Amino acid sequence: MNKLWFKIKLKIFFVFFQKVRILFYAFISNHAIDAKKLQPVLANGEGSIIIGENVVFGVRESPYFYSGYTYLDVRKKESRITIGDNCFINNSACMISDGKSITIGDNCLIGVNFQVIDSDFHDLDPAQRFGGKNILKKDVVIENNVFISNNVTVLKGVSIGTNSVLGSGCVVTKDIPSNVIVAGNPAKVIKTL
């Protein structure tokens, strides 16, 4: 009986702990996120964040549920992150727009530790690396019904076609056509759907 009671108390504690984390991150964000949040979402910056209907952040049965959070950052006024309808975004996602846009279509499924960026953030010239002016920025577009596995990075200027699958750990540096499976670093087409 004591073990059962301990498990019940522990479960109550973790539910309360997660709710407090979600509220705290919402409080320190400067964007309100209207979506189902099973995990905290930190949303900051001067740009705009647009979230579609039935978007879910966080997955209980996945790593980093109690320790991670989703990070959305629209650093400049012209920065934009758009997430379409019916998207599921697993734990510890990071999306940073530094002056362009990141667009995720409808019905996308995104795994743990997803990262997408629209900028180099720093000049490649060593003499200009801190505060340089020649920073490349390009829009990122992820079309509808894309399945993105765990630990995937999508870099600036990339377009990912409808229904495509990105394998675990891939780094996407170039456009991906529709209806393909890609894997590797850099990501390459390995199969057509």
N, C-alpha and C positions, 0 to 999 in steps of 0.2 A: 504494500500500500504506500509506503514511504517513497519508493522509486517512482510510482505513478504520480504521486503528488508533486514530487520534484520535477518531473518532466512537464507537468501541466504549468507549474510556476515558471519554468524556463521558457516554455513556449510563449506564455503571456509576456514575459520580459522582452523576448526578441521581437514580438509584434509591436510592443510599445516602443522599443528602441528604434525600430525601422520607421515608425510613424514620426517620431521626434526628429530623426535625421531628415526625412522628407520635408517636414515643416521648416527646419532650420535652413536647409539649402534654398527653399522657396523664399524665405525671409531675406537671405543675403543676396539673392539674385536681383537684377534690375529688369528682368522680363518675366511676366507671368506666363506660365506654360499650362495651357488647358488641355490636358491629356491624362490618361490613367498612369499614375506613377507608383510602381511597386518598389522603385529605387529612387534615391534623390536625383534631381536634375538641377544643375547649376547653370543658369542662363544669364550671360552678361554681355555688355558691349553697347555701342551706339547705333548699330544697324537694326534690322528687323528679323524676327523669327516668326515663321508662319507654320502652324501645326494643323494638319488635317483632322478629319473625324476618325475616331476609334484607333488612335495611336497609343501604344503601350510602351513605357520605358521600364525595363527591368524584368528579370525572370527569376522566380524563387528557386527553382531547381537548377541553378547554374552557379559557377564560381563567381566570387566577388559580390554576391548578393548583399551581404551585410557590411562589406568594406568599400565597394566601389560606388561610383556615381557617373551619371552622364554629364558631359561638359559641352555646352553650346556657347560659342563665343563669336559675336559679330562685332569685330573690333572698330570698324570705321562706319560712318553714317551710311555709306553706300553698300555696306556688307549685308548679305541676306542669306539665311538658311531657311529652306522650305522643305517640309516633310509632308508627303501626301497622305491620303486616307489609308486606314487599315494596315499600318506598318507596325511591326514588332521589333523593338530595338533592345538587344540583350544588354547585360551589365557592362559598365565601364566603357561606354562609347565616348569618342571625342570628335567634335566637329568644329573647326575653326575657319571662319571667313575673315580675311584680312583686306577686304576692299572689293571683292568680286562676289560670286554667289555659289552656294552649294544647294543643289536641288535633288531631292530623293522623291521618286514617283510613288504611286499607289501600290499597295499590297507587297511591300518589300519586307524581307525577313533578314535581320542583321544579327550576327553572332557577337560573342564576347570580344572585348578589346578592339573594336572597330575604330579606325582613325581616318578622317578625310579632311584635307586642307586645300585651300585655293591659292596658296602663296608659297614662295621660298622663305619668307619672313626676314632673311638677312641677305645682304649683298654677297656674291660669291668672291669678289675681290677682297683678299685679306686686309688690305689697307682701309676698306670701306665697310667691313663686316659689322661693326657696331655703328648703327645710324646711317648706313649707306642709302643711296637714292635709287639704285638700279635693281629693285626687287621685282622679280617676275610674278605676276598674278594672272590667273586664268580661271574661268568658271568651271565647275564640276557638275555634270549631269548624270544621275543614276535613274534610268527609266523604270517603268512599271514592272512589278513582279520579279524583281531581282533577288536572288538568294545569295547573301554574303556570309561566308563561314567565319570561324573564329580567327582573330589576330590578323585581320586584313587591313592594309593601308592603301588608300586611294589618293594619288597626288594630283596637283593642279592641272587643269586643262583636259581632264579625262572625261570621256562620255562612255557610259556602260549601257549597252542595248537591252531591250525588253527580254525578259525571261532568262537572262544569263545567270550562271552560277560561278561564284568566285571561291576557289578552294582555300582551305585553311592556310594561313601564313603568307598568302600571295601579296605582292606589292604591285599595284596597278599603275604603270607609268604611261601607257598609251591607250587609245580608244579600244573598247571591246565591242564587237558586233552583237546583235541580238541572237538569242537561242544557241549559246555556246557555253561550254565549261572551260574555265581557265584555271591555271595553277602556276606556282613558281614565283621566283624573284629574279628578274621581272616576270610578271604574269604573261603566260602564252596560252593560246587556244590549244586544248588537248582533245576536245571532242565537240561535235555538233549535236544539238538536241533534236 
